[in-house]
Amino acid sequence: MNTTSDSSGTSPTEEAKPNWNWLQEKIAVAQVAPLDDWLEMQLSELEEDFSQFVTPKSLGRSLARSR
């Protein structure tokens, strides 16, 4: 699905925002648990591998952007 917004900076319409409820209702948690565990492990490894690149200054910028 493509999401577009105009140049005025307005947020996309409700129809353009993904809604995953229908998919979650169709797939049992047990079916995706192994993938969830694998992704969590991969993310942990990446965070550990790249932790040397996180500084107090970059962490502060990241937190400011997420607000």
C-alpha positions in Angstrom: 0.0 0.0 0.0 1.4 3.4 -0.9 1.0 6.3 1.5 1.3 9.8 0.2 0.9 13.2 1.7 0.8 16.6 0.1 3.5 19.2 0.3 1.7 21.1 3.0 2.8 18.6 5.6 -0.6 17.4 6.6 -0.8 13.8 7.9 -2.3 11.1 5.7 -6.0 10.4 5.8 -7.3 7.6 8.0 -7.7 5.4 5.0 -4.0 5.6 4.2 -2.9 4.5 7.8 -2.2 0.8 8.1 -4.7 -1.1 10.3 -3.3 -4.5 11.2 -6.3 -5.7 13.4 -7.7 -7.8 10.6 -4.4 -9.7 10.2 -4.0 -10.2 13.9 -7.4 -11.7 14.1 -6.6 -14.2 11.3 -3.2 -15.4 12.6 -2.8 -17.2 15.9 -0.1 -15.9 18.3 1.5 -19.3 18.4 2.1 -19.2 14.7 4.2 -16.0 14.9 5.9 -16.6 18.2 9.0 -18.2 16.7 9.4 -15.3 14.3 8.9 -12.9 17.1 11.5 -14.6 19.2 14.0 -14.6 16.3 13.4 -10.9 15.5 13.9 -10.0 19.2 17.2 -11.9 19.3 18.4 -10.3 16.1 17.5 -6.8 17.4 19.3 -7.5 20.7 22.4 -8.6 18.8 22.3 -5.5 16.6 21.9 -3.2 19.6 24.8 -4.9 21.3 27.0 -4.7 18.1 26.3 -1.0 17.6 26.1 0.1 21.2 29.5 1.7 20.8 28.0 4.3 18.4 25.4 5.5 21.0 26.7 8.5 22.9 24.8 10.7 25.4 24.5 13.4 22.8 23.1 11.0 20.1 20.8 9.4 22.6 19.4 12.9 23.6 18.8 13.7 20.0 17.0 10.5 19.4 14.8 11.0 22.4 14.0 14.6 21.3 13.0 13.3 17.8 10.7 10.7 19.2 8.6 13.3 21.1 
